[in-house]
Amino acid sequence: MESLDDLANDVAALERRVADAIFDTVRAQLRSDESDGAKELERQLSKVRRSLQKAEQLLRRTEGD
């Protein structure tokens, strides 16, 4: 069985991938005249990223209990 710390590491890695996707989206916004869709995608990805950060923190706190 995986430890909670291992799960937290997996979540952190996923969060970094989402962060990369956000940066790619922002870059696309800067290059495109039609950036409305990219802005919405950036907002959604930012929410996902924050949720993953919270999940990682909760998993790490639980591991220490």
N, C-alpha and C positions, 0 to 999 in steps of 0.2 A: 504494500500500500504506500502511496506517495505521502510524504509529509506535507504539512501545511506550508512549510518554508519552500518546498519544491513547487507547490502550486503558486505561491506568491511570486516565485521567480518566473514561472511561465506567464503569469498575468503581466508582470513587468516587461517581459519580452514582447508580449502582444501590444502593450501600451506604447512601446517604442516604435513598433510597426505602424500603429495608428498615427503617432506623431509624424513619422515620415510621410504618411499619406496626406496629412494636413499640410505639410510644407510643400508637397507636390501640387496640392490643390491651390495653395496661395500663389505658387509660381505660375500655374496655368491662368489664374485670375489676372495676374500682371501682364500676361501675354495676349489675353483675349479681350475683345470688345464686349462680348456677350458673357459677362461673368456672373449673372444672377444665379444660375444653377450651381456654379462653383462656390458661391458665397453660402448657399444653403447647405451644400455638402460639407463645407468647412465647419459650419455651425453644428451639424449633426456629428461629425467626427470629433469635434471638440467635446461634445457631451459624452460621447463614448469614451474618450480619453480620460475625462474627469472621473467617470464611473469606474474605469479600470484602475485608476490611481487609488480611489477609495477602497476598492476590493482588495488591492494589494496591501494597503495599510491595515485593513481589518484582518486579513490572513496573518500578517506578521504579528499583530497584537495577540491574536488567538494562540499562536505558536508559543509565545512567551508566558502564557497563563499556566 
